Amino acid sequence: MNKKELIEKIASKAGLKKSEAERALAAFEEAVIEALKAGDKVTLVGFGTFSVSERKERKGRNPQTGEEIIIPATKTPKFSAGKLLKDSVK
């Protein structure tokens, strides 16, 4: 399912116009991004948790030259599925 199909599904399930469903999805995405940027977690009980994971600086190799390089520390978004979501996929 892509974003367009998700918007159509939200619109039909919630009884909204597609444009309203699109704005609602965009607002949800924006709210999650803002929370993660601020270092917060977003927990939707039963569905899952969005959080930020930190990766430490580490050594790596350039695959073309074999030269050893330092890969800098970085932050990355993470999603952990909740029990209801896990159980519904079984």
C-alpha positions, 0 to 999 in steps of 0.5 A: 500500500502506498501513500495514495492508497492509504489516504483513500483507505483512511477517507473511506473508513473515517467518512472523510473526503480524500483531501481531508484524509490527506491533511490529517495524514500530513498533520500526523506525519508532521507531529511525529517528526516534530516530536522526534526532533525534540527527542520525545517518543510517540506512543500509540498504545497497542499500535507502536512507538516511534522513537530516535535511536543513536548510532555510535561512531564506528570504523568502516571501509571504503569498498572501492579502495579498502581504505579504513574510514570513520563513520560518524555518529548519527541519530535515526528514527525507529518504530517498535510495533505494539502488541495489538499490531503484532497479534493482528499480523499473526 
